[in-house]
Amino acid sequence: MEPLIPVINKLQDVFNTVGADIIQLPQIVVVGTQSSGKSSVLESLVGRDILPRGTGIVTRRPLILQLVHIDPEDRRKTSEENESKKNGRLYRAIDGEEWGKFLHTKNKIYTDFEEIRSEIEAETDRISGNNKGVSDESIHLKIFSPHVVNLTLVDLPGITKLPVGDQPKDIEFQIKELIIKYISNPNSIILAVTAANTDMATSEALKVARDVDPDGRRTLAVVTKLDLMDAGTDAMDILMGRVIPVKLGIIGVVNRSQLDINQRKCVADAIRDEYAFLQKKYPSLTNRNGTKYLARTLNRLLMHHIRDCLPELKTRINVLSAQYQSLLNSYGEPVDDKNSMLLQLITKFAAEYCHTIEGTAKYIETTELCGGARICYIFHETFGRTLESVDPLGGLSTIDVLTAIRNATGPRPALFVPEVSFELLVKRQVKRLEEPSLRCVELVHEEMQRIIQHCSNYSTQELLRFPKLHDAIVEVVTALLRKRLPVTNEMVHNLVAIELAYINTKHPDFADACGLMNNNIEEQRRNRMRDLPSAVPRDKSLKGPGGQSPSPTELFSEGQVAKAVAGGSQSGQNVSEQTDSGMGNWRGMLKKGEEFAAGDRPAALYPLPAMQQKGYAVNLLDVPVPVSRKLSAREQRDCEVIERLIKSYFLIVRKNIQDSVPKAVMHFLVNHVKDSLQSELVGQLYKAALLDDLLTESEDMAQRRNEAADMLKALQKASQVIAEIRETHMW
């Protein structure tokens, strides 16, 4: 089990080379309040004075300390086999049995531990300032010694309450966030340090540890300063776990005082004095307390913890390796043949653009409609429903229809409903279909513009390597779409204009509708004939005044109007309808004449202005404004005839437009762009003068490719390290 900790050290070295914390490795995190003795505990484990000491906050950056046990015969080692260089100087064999290395100083070897402490202070001041500032950027230090056990420890700034010096007002919150960041790692062991001369129930270290490790499976408590307790008191209950029980145990230690440090008392002497103190004060607990017991316990806990974590680490490393391999593939290889690369990217983009329209793209959107599916939705849902919502008689009132009929007759009273009024009104309604048709073209154009971005993001990620090429492709495709837009709009405009150019009243569907309408009018005429008074003989209904047959100018009816507009009538129906109309009109005129003779005058349809009623001069240019009134039976029937004809013909035209506009858009816009896209891109971009500029990678692409390659190498190396352990059956 012993070699497991060096495995973690190797993994730590591997990931340190790429400066990444993507793998949470097993380590021991030291947590405690300010001046609780954390640094003294670490120095006791190392056996050397390596950490800055003093009053107040001393540890102001996380220190990741790797202790590597070496055999005494290996003490004369070189760094990188005596071949590494820094600043042009060749490092020689290491003098001494212990040495240290910092990550930020690369391969520099420190054999003087005073120099190590000075480097920690200098590096801390470089990042955190020299006035009590705190930073979360860690310092990595590795100590090689035959007197240490294999451990990986993290020394964190002590928990404090009030800011001092340059510390911000929220220094307490910042330090706690930093501590939680490290102890939240499920692969870490929490070493909660508490001074014996304080109340254990108020321990901030144990409180923070319990917040992230409520079961206590990862928490080990250390009680420092046993020799500084008040006279007459001891820590027996605390060390036995009677005050605050800790699952992994509570270990007591005795630190060097500041006076001992000032007098340069060595750690070895301090450990001997500690043992003597425990023998005298806590003889029954001597073997379960002290610095040496703490080191062995930490080594044992860490080994068991590593054994439990290694399978999960292996899985995590394999997953990350696959992710970084995919990321590196997306960055692509450096360009050698620019001509081939440019042509390949243009061809791939054009193919993906067409595949997205056809629905055969490799990357299919699952959150929303895209490409050809959205164009289909625009044609049959958006455009179709919009046309269906257009009312055939929208914006057309009965008075408008009646006015059009009268305007179409000119100065002569009408015998029939004029066909001109129908054409005038139906063209006005058909014109309303042009706006939604042009809007359909605009929506399809917008969707084809969106397909460009879709292909750039999902289908051709290689374009992200070359931002100038990407911008050029977008510009060419946008220009092609913009060029086809007016052509398509013109065609759609012409489709509506074609319908307006000739009103085909002989259209089969329109003739059928008119036939049904005529049958309805004939039935209404027969009903009126049955309702005639019995005093009027039905066989004389065709006779005019004096028993003579009426002249053609006296015969006109609404039934004739409908048949005239429909393009034909039957002779038998004409006779009967003329009879009804003639009798009805003459009788009405006679009756009205009698009423007028009695002095009962009807209200004027167009009342005279007030000036004319009072005898003022009449201005013939004053056009009377009609007022609302109840339409006569004939006027009502005339308007109904026109409205039914308009509705029937409008539905025919709307059906034609709903079918022809999508076809025109597909031919003039969608299919044209699909067919000419690649040739347009090649013609505009595949030029020798543009090669170097278009295939210039973004500034950070090469850096990201190198970082991904380094990380992939580190993950592969880490996987090999774990595989070697597995081959030796160490878990």
For each residue, the residues with C-beta under 8 A, 3 or more apart:
1: 4 303 304 307 730
2: 5 150 303
3: 6 7 725 728 730
4: 1 7 8 303 306 307 310 725 730 731
5: 2 8 9 150 151 152 299 302 303 306
6: 3 9 10 68 150
7: 3 4 10 11 306 310 721 722 725
8: 4 5 11 12 25 26 27 152 306
9: 5 6 12 13 66 68 142 150 152
10: 6 7 13 14 721
11: 7 8 14 15 23 25 313 718 721 722
12: 8 9 15 16 25 64 66 152
13: 9 10 16 17 142
14: 10 11 17 18 714 717 718 721
15: 11 12 18 20 21 22 23 25 714 718
16: 12 13 19 103 140
17: 13 14 710 714
18: 14 15 707 710 711 714
19: 16
20: 15 23 711 714
21: 15 24
22: 15 320 711
23: 11 15 20 313 316 317 320 718
24: 21 185 186 187 188
25: 8 11 12 15 152 187 313
26: 8 152 187 188 189 302 305 306 309
27: 8 64 152 153 154 185 187 188 189 302
28: 151 152 153 154 188 189 191 298 302
29: 153 154 156 179 182 183 185 188 189 190 191
30: 38 41 42 153 154 155 156 191 193
31: 38 156 159 179 183 190 191 192 193 205 208 209
32: 36 37 38 158 159 192 193 194 204 205
33: 36 158 159 160 194 195 204 205
34: 56 57 157 158 159 160
35: 55 56 158
36: 32 33 158 193 194 195 205 224
37: 32 40 41 193 195 224 225 253 255
38: 30 31 32 41 42 59 155 156 158 193
39: 42 43 51 52 53 58 59 155
40: 37 43 44 224 255 256
41: 30 37 38 44 45 191 193 222 224 253 255 291 294
42: 30 38 39 45 46 51 65 153 155
43: 39 40 46 47 48 49 50 51 267
44: 40 41 47 253 255 267 270 271 291 294
45: 41 42 67 148 149 151 153 291 294 295 298
46: 42 43 50 65 67 143 145 148 267
47: 43 44 145 147 148 267 268
48: 43 98 113 143 145 267
49: 43 53 113 114 117 261 267
50: 43 46 100 113 116 117 120 141 143
51: 39 42 43 58 59 63 117 120 155
52: 39 58 59 117 120 121 124
53: 39 49 58 258 261
54: 58
55: 35 258
56: 34 35 132 164
57: 34 60 132 134 157 158 160 164 167
58: 39 51 52 53 54
59: 38 39 51 52 63 155 156 157 158
60: 57 124 128 132 133 134 135 157
61: 123 124 127 128 134 135 136 137 138 139 157
62: 136 137 138 139 154 155 156 157 178 182
63: 51 59 120 138 139 141 154 155
64: 12 27 138 139 140 141 152 153 154
65: 42 46 141 142 143 151 152 153 154 155
66: 9 12 140 141 142 143 151 152 153
67: 45 46 143 145 148 149 150 151 152 153
68: 6 9 142 143 144 145 148 150
69: 145 146 148 149 150
70: 74 75 77 144 145 146
71: 74 146
72: 75 97 146
73:
74: 70 71 77
75: 70 72 94 96 97 98 146
76: 93 94
77: 70 74 93 94 144
78: 81 82 83 91 92 93 94
79: 82 84 91 94 101 107 109
80: 83 84 107
81: 78
82: 78 79 90 91 92 93
83: 78 80 90
84: 79 80 91 106 107
85: 88 89 90 91
86: 89 91 106 107 108
87:
88: 85
89: 85 86
90: 82 83 85
91: 78 79 82 84 85 86 107 108 109
92: 78 82
93: 76 77 78 82
94: 75 76 77 78 79 99 109 111
95: 111
96: 75 99 111
97: 72 75 145 146
98: 48 75 111 113 143 144 145 146 147
99: 94 96 109 110 111 143 144
100: 50 109 110 111 113 116 141 142 143 144
101: 79 105 107 108 109 110 141 142 144
102: 105 108 110 119 123 139 140 141 142
103: 16 106 139 140 141 142
104: 123 139 140
105: 101 102 108 119
106: 84 86 103
107: 79 80 84 86 91 101
108: 86 91 101 102 105
109: 79 91 94 99 100 101
110: 99 100 101 102 113 115 116 119
111: 94 95 96 98 99 100
112: 115 116
113: 48 49 50 98 100 110 116 117
114: 49 117 118
115: 110 112 118 119
116: 50 100 110 112 113 119 120 141
117: 49 50 51 52 113 114 120 121
118: 114 115 121 122
119: 102 105 110 115 116 122 123
120: 50 51 52 63 116 117 123 124 139 141
121: 52 117 118 124 125
122: 118 119 125 126
123: 61 102 104 119 120 126 127 139
124: 52 60 61 120 121 127 128 135 139
125: 121 122 128 129 130
126: 122 123
127: 61 123 124 135 137
128: 60 61 124 125 133 134 135
129: 125 132 133 166
130: 125 133
131: 165 166
132: 56 57 60 129 164 165 166 167
133: 60 128 129 130 165 166 167
134: 57 60 61 128 157 167 171 174 175 178
135: 60 61 124 127 128
136: 61 62 178 181
137: 61 62 127
138: 61 62 63 64 154
139: 61 62 63 64 102 103 104 120 123 124
140: 16 64 66 102 103 104
141: 50 63 64 65 66 100 101 102 103 116 120
142: 9 13 65 66 68 100 101 102 103
143: 46 48 50 65 66 67 68 98 99 100 148
144: 68 70 77 98 99 100 101
145: 46 47 48 67 68 69 70 97 98 148
146: 69 70 71 72 75 97 98
147: 47 98
148: 45 46 47 67 68 69 143 145 151 295
149: 45 67 69 295 296 298 299
150: 2 5 6 9 67 68 69 299 302
151: 5 28 45 65 66 67 148 295 298 299 302
152: 5 8 9 12 25 26 27 28 64 65 66 67 302
153: 27 28 29 30 42 45 64 65 66 67 191
154: 27 28 29 30 62 63 64 65 138 182 188
155: 30 38 39 42 51 59 62 63 65
156: 29 30 31 38 59 62 175 178 179 182
157: 34 57 59 60 61 62 134 160 175 178
158: 32 33 34 35 36 38 57 59 175
159: 31 32 33 34 172 175 176 179 204 205 208
160: 33 34 57 157 163 171 172 175
161: 172
162: 171 172
163: 160 167 168 169 171
164: 56 57 132 167
165: 131 132 133
166: 129 131 132 133
167: 57 132 133 134 163 164 171
168: 163 171 174
169: 163
170: 173 174
171: 134 160 162 163 167 168 174 175
172: 159 160 161 162 175 176
173: 170 176 177
174: 134 168 170 171 177 178
175: 134 156 157 158 159 160 171 172 178 179
176: 159 172 173 179 180 208
177: 173 174 180 181
178: 62 134 136 156 157 174 175 181 182
179: 29 31 156 159 175 176 182 183 208
180: 176 177 183 184 208 211 212
181: 136 177 178 184
182: 29 62 154 156 178 179 185 188
183: 29 31 179 180 188 190 208 209 212 213
184: 180 181 212
185: 24 27 29 182 188
186: 24 218
187: 24 25 26 27 305 309 313
188: 24 26 27 28 29 154 182 183 185 218
189: 26 27 28 29 218 219 220 248 298 301 302 305
190: 29 31 183 209 212 213 218 219 220
191: 28 29 30 31 41 153 220 222 298
192: 31 32 203 205 206 208 209 219 220 221 222 246
193: 30 31 32 36 37 38 41 205 222 224
194: 32 33 36 198 200 203 205 206 221 222 223 224
195: 33 36 37 198 223 224 225 228
196: 223 224 225 226 228 229 235 238 252
197: 225 228 229 230
198: 194 195 202 203
199: 202 203
200: 194 203 206 223 238 243 244
201: 243 244
202: 198 199
203: 192 194 198 199 200 206 207 244
204: 32 33 159 207 208
205: 31 32 33 36 159 192 193 194 208 209 221
206: 192 194 200 203 209 210 219 221 244 246
207: 203 204 210 211
208: 31 159 176 179 180 183 192 204 205 211 212
209: 31 183 190 192 205 206 212 213 219
210: 206 207 213 214 216 219
211: 180 207 208 214
212: 180 183 184 190 208 209
213: 183 190 209 210 216 217 218 219
214: 210 211
215: 247
216: 210 213 219 246 247 248
217: 213 247 248
218: 186 188 189 190 213 248 305
219: 189 190 192 206 209 210 213 216 246 247 248
220: 189 190 191 192 246 248 249 250 251 297 298 301
221: 192 194 205 206 244 246 248 249 250 251
222: 41 191 192 193 194 250 251 252 253 294
223: 194 195 196 200 226 235 238 239 250 251 252 253
224: 36 37 40 41 193 194 195 196 252 253 254 255
225: 37 195 196 197 228 229 254 255
226: 196 223 229 235 252 253 254 277 278 281 282
227: 254 277
228: 195 196 197 225
229: 196 197 225 226 233 234 235
230: 197 233
231:
232:
233: 229 230
234: 229 281 282
235: 196 223 226 229 238 239 252 282
236: 239 240 282 285
237: 240 242 243
238: 196 200 223 235 241 242 243 244 250 252
239: 223 235 236 250 251 252 282 285 288 289
240: 236 237 250 285
241: 238 244 245 246 249 250
242: 237 238 245
243: 200 201 237 238
244: 200 201 203 206 221 238 241 250
245: 241 242
246: 192 206 216 219 220 221 241 249 250
247: 215 216 217 219
248: 189 216 217 218 219 220 221 301
249: 220 221 241 246 288 297
250: 220 221 222 223 238 239 240 241 244 246
251: 220 221 222 223 239 288 289 290 293 294 297
252: 196 222 223 224 226 235 238 239 278 282 285 289 290
253: 37 41 44 222 223 224 226 274 289 290 291 294
254: 224 225 226 227 270 273 274 277 278 290
255: 37 40 41 44 224 225 270
256: 40 260 261 265 267 270
257: 260 261
258: 53 55 261 262
259: 262 263
260: 256 257 263 265 270
261: 49 53 256 257 258 264 265
262: 258 259
263: 259 260
264: 261
265: 256 260 261 269 270
266: 269 270
267: 43 44 46 47 48 49 256 270 271
268: 47 271 272
269: 265 266 272 273
270: 44 254 255 256 260 265 266 267 273 274
271: 44 267 268 274 275 290 291 292
272: 268 269 275 276
273: 254 269 270 276 277
274: 253 254 270 271 277 278 290 291
275: 271 272 278 279 286 290
276: 272 273 279 280
277: 226 227 254 273 274 280 281
278: 226 252 254 274 275 281 282 283 285 286 289 290
279: 275 276 283 286
280: 276 277 283
281: 226 234 277 278
282: 226 234 235 236 239 252 278 285 286 289
283: 278 279 280 286
284:
285: 236 239 240 252 278 282 288 289
286: 275 278 279 282 283 289 290
287: 293
288: 239 249 251 285 293
289: 239 251 252 253 278 282 285 286 293 294
290: 251 252 253 254 271 274 275 278 286 293 294
291: 41 44 45 253 271 274 294 295
292: 271 295 296
293: 251 287 288 289 290 296 297
294: 41 44 45 222 251 253 289 290 291 297 298
295: 45 148 149 151 291 292 298 299
296: 149 292 293 299 300
297: 220 249 251 293 294 300 301
298: 28 45 149 151 189 191 220 294 295 301 302
299: 5 149 150 151 295 296 302 303
300: 296 297 303 304
301: 189 220 248 297 298 304 305
302: 5 26 27 28 150 151 152 189 298 299 305 306
303: 1 2 4 5 299 300 306 307
304: 1 300 301 307 308
305: 26 187 189 218 301 302 308 309
306: 4 5 7 8 26 302 303 309 310
307: 1 4 303 304 310 730 731
308: 304 305
309: 26 187 305 306 312 313
310: 4 7 306 307 313 314 722 725 731
311: 314 315 731
312: 309 315 316
313: 11 23 25 187 309 310 316 317 722
314: 310 311 317 318 719 722 726
315: 311 312 318 319
316: 23 312 313 319 320
317: 23 313 314 320 321 715 718 719 722
318: 314 315 321 322 719
319: 315 316 322 323
320: 22 23 316 317 323 324 715
321: 317 318 324 325 712 715 716 719
322: 318 319 325 326
323: 319 320 326 327
324: 320 321 327 328 708 711 712 715
325: 321 322 328 329 712
326: 322 323 329 330
327: 323 324 330 331 708
328: 324 325 331 705 708 709 712
329: 325 326 332
330: 326 327 461 462
331: 327 328 465 701 704 705 708
332: 329 462 465 705
333:
334:
335: 338 341 695 697
336:
337: 340 341
338: 335 341 342 691 692 695
339: 342 343 691
340: 337 343 344
341: 335 337 338 344 345 695
342: 338 339 345 346 469 685 686 691 694 695
343: 339 340 346 347 682 686
344: 340 341 347 348
345: 341 342 348 349 460 462 463 466 469
346: 342 343 349 350 473 678 681 682 685 686
347: 343 344 350 351 678
348: 344 345 351 352 459 460 462
349: 345 346 352 353 455 459 460 463 473 681
350: 346 347 353 354 677 678 681
351: 347 348 354 355 678
352: 348 349 355 356 361 362 455 459 460
353: 349 350 356 357 451 452 455 477 674 677
354: 350 351 357 358 674 677
355: 351 352 358 359 360 361 362 459
356: 352 353 359 361 370 371 372 451 454 455 459
357: 353 354 371 372 375 448 451 670 674
358: 354 355 371 372
359: 355 356 364 371 372 373
360: 355
361: 352 355 356 364 371 459
362: 352 355 459
363: 458 459
364: 359 361
365: 368 369 370 371 454 458
366:
367:
368: 365
369: 365 373 374 377
370: 356 365 373 374 450 451 454
371: 356 357 358 359 361 365 374 375 447 451 454
372: 356 357 358 359 375 376
373: 359 369 370 376 377
374: 369 370 371 377 378 447
375: 357 371 372 378 379 444 447 448 670
376: 372 373 379 380
377: 369 373 374 380 381 382
378: 374 375 381 382 383 440 443 444 447
379: 375 376 382 383 384 440 662 665
380: 376 377 383 384 662
381: 377 378 384 385
382: 377 378 379 385 386 440 443
383: 378 379 380 386 387 436 437 439 440 443 658 661 662
384: 379 380 381 387 388 658
385: 381 382 388 389
386: 382 383 389 390 436 439 440
387: 383 384 390 433 436 654 657 658
388: 384 385 654
389: 385 386
390: 386 387 394 432 433 436 654
391: 394
392: 429 646 647 650 651 654
393: 396 429 643 646 647
394: 390 391 429 432
395: 432
396: 393 400 401 425 428 429 643 646
397: 400 401
398: 401 402 631 639 643
399: 402 403 626 628
400: 396 397 403 404 425
401: 396 397 398 404 405 421 425 638 639 642 643
402: 398 399 405 406 631 635 638 639
403: 399 400 406 407
404: 400 401 407 408 421 424 425 642
405: 401 402 408 409 414 417 418 421 638 639 642
406: 402 403 409 414
407: 403 404 421
408: 404 405 418 420 421 424
409: 405 406 412 413 414 418
410:
411:
412: 409
413: 409
414: 405 406 409 417 418 556
415: 553 556 560
416: 556 560 561 564
417: 405 414 421 422 558 561 562 564 565 638 641 642
418: 405 408 409 414 421 422
419: 422 423 505 564 565
420: 408 423 424
421: 401 404 405 407 408 417 418 424 425 642
422: 417 418 419 425 426 503 565 642 645 646
423: 419 420 426 427 503
424: 404 408 420 421 427 428
425: 396 400 401 404 421 422 428 429 642 646
426: 422 423 429 430 503 645 646 649 650
427: 423 424 430 431 500 503
428: 396 424 425 431 432
429: 392 393 394 396 425 426 432 646 650
430: 426 427 433 496 499 500 650 653
431: 427 428 434 496 500
432: 390 394 395 428 429 435
433: 387 390 430 436 437 496 499 653 654 657
434: 431 437 438 492 493 496
435: 432 438 439
436: 383 386 387 390 433 439 440
437: 383 433 434 440 441 492 495 496 657 661
438: 434 435 441 442 489 492 493
439: 383 386 435 436 442 443
440: 378 379 382 383 386 436 437 443 444 492 661 662 665
441: 437 438 444 445 485 488 489 492 661 665 669
442: 438 439 445 446
443: 378 382 383 439 440 446 447
444: 375 378 440 441 447 448 665 669 670
445: 441 442 448 449 481 485 488 669
446: 442 443 449 450
447: 371 374 375 378 443 444 450 451
448: 357 375 444 445 451 452 481 669 670 673
449: 445 446 452 453 478 481
450: 370 446 447 453 454
451: 353 356 357 370 371 447 448 454 455
452: 353 448 449 455 456 473 474 477 478
453: 449 450 456 457
454: 356 365 370 371 450 451 457 458 459
455: 349 352 353 356 451 452 458 459 460
456: 452 453 459 460 463 464 470 474
457: 453 454 461
458: 363 365 454 455 461
459: 348 349 352 355 356 361 362 363 454 455 456
460: 345 348 349 352 455 456 463
461: 330 457 458 464
462: 330 332 345 348 465 466
463: 345 349 456 460 466 469 470 473
464: 456 461 467 470 698 701
465: 331 332 462 697 698 701
466: 345 462 463 469 470 694 695 696 697 698
467: 464 470 471 698
468: 471 472 693 694 696
469: 342 345 463 466 472 473 685 694 695
470: 456 463 464 466 467 473 474
471: 467 468 474 475
472: 468 469 475 476 684 685 690 694
473: 346 349 452 463 469 470 476 477 681 685
474: 452 456 470 471 477 478
475: 471 472 478 479
476: 472 473 479 480 680 681 684 685
477: 353 452 473 474 480 481 673 677 680 681
478: 449 452 474 475 481 482
479: 475 476 482 483
480: 476 477 483 484 673 676 677 680
481: 445 448 449 477 478 484 485 669 673
482: 478 479 485
483: 479 480 486 487
484: 480 481 487 488 668 669 672 673
485: 441 445 481 482 488 489 669
486: 483 489 490
487: 483 484 490 491 668 669
488: 441 445 484 485 491 492 664 665 668 669
489: 438 441 485 486 492 493
490: 486 487 493 494
491: 487 488 494 495 664 668
492: 434 437 438 440 441 488 489 495 496 661 664 665
493: 434 438 489 490 496 497
494: 490 491 497 498
495: 437 491 492 498 499 657 660 661 664
496: 430 431 433 434 437 492 493 499 500 657
497: 493 494 500 501
498: 494 495 501 502
499: 430 433 495 496 653 656 657
500: 427 430 431 496 497
501: 497 498
502: 498
503: 422 423 426 427 649
504: 507 510
505: 419 510 511 514 565 566 567 649
506: 510 511 567
507: 504 510 511 649 652
508: 511 512
509: 512 513 648 652
510: 504 505 506 507 513 514 648 649 652
511: 505 506 507 508 514 515 566 567
512: 508 509 515 516
513: 509 510 516 517 644 645 648
514: 505 510 511 517 518 562 565 566 567 645 648
515: 511 512 518 519 566
516: 512 513 519 520
517: 513 514 520 521 562 566 641 644 645 648
518: 514 515 521 522 559 562 563 566 569 573
519: 515 516 522 523
520: 516 517 523 524
521: 517 518 524 525 558 559 562 637 641
522: 518 519 525 526 559 573 577
523: 519 520 526 527
524: 520 521 527 528
525: 521 522 528 529 557 559 576 577 580
526: 522 523 529 530
527: 523 524 530 531
528: 524 525 531 532 580 584
529: 525 526 532 538 541 576 580
530: 526 527
531: 527 528
532: 528 529 536 538 541 583
533: 536
534:
535:
536: 532 533 540 541 583
537: 540 541
538: 529 532 541
539: 542
540: 536 537 543 547
541: 529 532 536 537 538 579 580 583
542: 539 549 550 575 579
543: 540 547 548 549 550
544: 547 548 549 550 551 554 582 586
545: 548 586
546:
547: 540 543 544
548: 543 544 545
549: 542 543 544
550: 542 543 544 554 555 578 582
551: 544 554 555
552: 555
553: 415
554: 544 550 551 582 585 586
555: 550 551 552 578 579 581 582
556: 414 415 416 560 578 581
557: 525 560 561 577 578 580 581
558: 417 521 561 562 577 581 634 637 638 641
559: 518 521 522 525 562 563 569 573 574 577 581
560: 415 416 556 557 563 564 569 574 577 578
561: 416 417 557 558 564 565 637 638 641
562: 417 514 517 518 521 558 559 565 566 641
563: 518 559 560 566 568 569 570 573 574
564: 416 417 419 560 561 567 569
565: 417 419 422 505 514 561 562 641 645
566: 505 511 514 515 517 518 562 563 569 645
567: 505 506 511 514 564
568: 563
569: 518 559 560 563 564 566 573 574
570: 563 573 574
571: 574 575
572: 575 576
573: 518 522 559 563 569 570 576 577
574: 559 560 563 569 570 571 577 578
575: 542 571 572 578 579
576: 525 529 572 573 579 580
577: 522 525 557 558 559 560 573 574 580 581
578: 550 555 556 557 560 574 575 581 582
579: 541 542 555 575 576 582 583
580: 525 528 529 541 557 576 577 583 584
581: 555 556 557 558 559 577 578 584 585
582: 544 550 554 555 578 579 585 586
583: 532 536 541 579 580 586 587
584: 528 580 581 587 588
585: 554 581 582 588 589
586: 544 545 554 582 583 589 590
587: 583 584 590 591
588: 584 585 591 592
589: 585 586 592 593
590: 586 587 593 594
591: 587 588 594 595
592: 588 589 595 596 602
593: 589 590 596 597
594: 590 591 597 598
595: 591 592 598 600
596: 592 593 599 600 601
597: 593 594
598: 594 595
599: 596
600: 595 596
601: 596
602: 592
603: 607 629
604: 607 608
605: 626 627 629
606: 624 625 626 627
607: 603 604 624 627
608: 604 612 613 624
609: 612 613 622 624
610: 613 614
611: 614 616 617
612: 608 609 616 618
613: 608 609 610
614: 610 611
615:
616: 611 612
617: 611
618: 612
619: 622
620:
621:
622: 609 619
623:
624: 606 607 608 609
625: 606
626: 399 605 606 629
627: 605 606 607
628: 399
629: 603 605 626
630:
631: 398 402 635 636 639
632: 635 636
633: 636 637
634: 558 637 638
635: 402 631 632 638 639
636: 631 632 633 639 640
637: 521 558 561 633 634 640 641
638: 401 402 405 417 558 561 634 635 641 642
639: 398 401 402 405 631 635 636 642 643
640: 636 637 643 644
641: 417 517 521 558 561 562 565 637 638 644 645
642: 401 404 405 417 421 422 425 638 639 645 646
643: 393 396 398 401 639 640 646 647
644: 513 517 640 641 647 648
645: 422 426 513 514 517 565 566 641 642 648 649
646: 392 393 396 422 425 426 429 642 643 649 650
647: 392 393 643 644 650 651
648: 509 510 513 514 517 644 645 651 652
649: 426 503 505 507 510 645 646 652 653
650: 392 426 429 430 646 647 653 654
651: 392 647 648 654 655
652: 507 509 510 648 649 655 656
653: 430 433 499 649 650 656 657
654: 387 388 390 392 433 650 651 657 658
655: 651 652 658 659
656: 499 652 653 659 660
657: 387 433 437 495 496 499 653 654 660 661
658: 383 384 387 654 655 661 662
659: 655 656 662 663
660: 495 656 657 663 664
661: 383 437 440 441 492 495 657 658 664 665
662: 379 380 383 440 658 659 665 666
663: 659 660 666 667
664: 488 491 492 495 660 661 667 668
665: 379 440 441 444 488 492 661 662 668 669 670
666: 662 663 669 670 671
667: 663 664 670 671 672
668: 484 487 488 491 664 665 672
669: 441 444 445 448 481 484 485 487 488 665 666 672 673
670: 357 375 444 448 665 666 667 673 674
671: 666 667 674 675
672: 484 667 668 669 675 676
673: 448 477 480 481 484 669 670 676 677
674: 353 354 357 670 671 677
675: 671 672
676: 480 672 673 679 680
677: 350 353 354 477 480 673 674 680 681
678: 346 347 350 351 681 682
679: 676 682 683
680: 476 477 480 676 677 683 684
681: 346 349 350 473 476 477 677 678 684 685 686
682: 343 346 678 679 685 686
683: 679 680 686
684: 472 476 680 681
685: 342 346 469 472 473 476 681 682 690 694
686: 342 343 346 681 682 683
687: 690 691
688: 691
689:
690: 472 685 687 693 694
691: 338 339 342 687 688 694 695
692: 338 695 696
693: 468 690 696
694: 342 466 468 469 472 685 690 691
695: 335 338 341 342 466 469 691 692
696: 466 468 692 693
697: 335 465 466 701 702
698: 464 465 466 467 701
699: 703
700: 703 704
701: 331 464 465 697 698 704 705
702: 697 705 706
703: 699 700 706 707
704: 331 700 701 707 708
705: 328 331 332 701 702 708 709
706: 702 703 709 710
707: 18 703 704 710 711
708: 324 327 328 331 704 705 711 712
709: 328 705 706 712 713
710: 17 18 706 707 713 714
711: 18 20 22 324 707 708 714 715
712: 321 324 325 328 708 709 715 716
713: 709 710 716 717
714: 14 15 17 18 20 710 711 717 718
715: 317 320 321 324 711 712 718 719
716: 321 712 713 719 720
717: 14 713 714 720 721
718: 11 14 15 23 317 714 715 721 722
719: 314 317 318 321 715 716 722 723
720: 716 717 723 724
721: 7 10 11 14 717 718 724 725
722: 7 11 310 313 314 317 718 719 725 726
723: 719 720 726 727
724: 720 721 727 728
725: 3 4 7 310 721 722 728 730 731
726: 314 722 723 729 730 731
727: 723 724
728: 3 724 725
729: 726
730: 1 3 4 307 725 726
731: 4 307 310 311 725 726
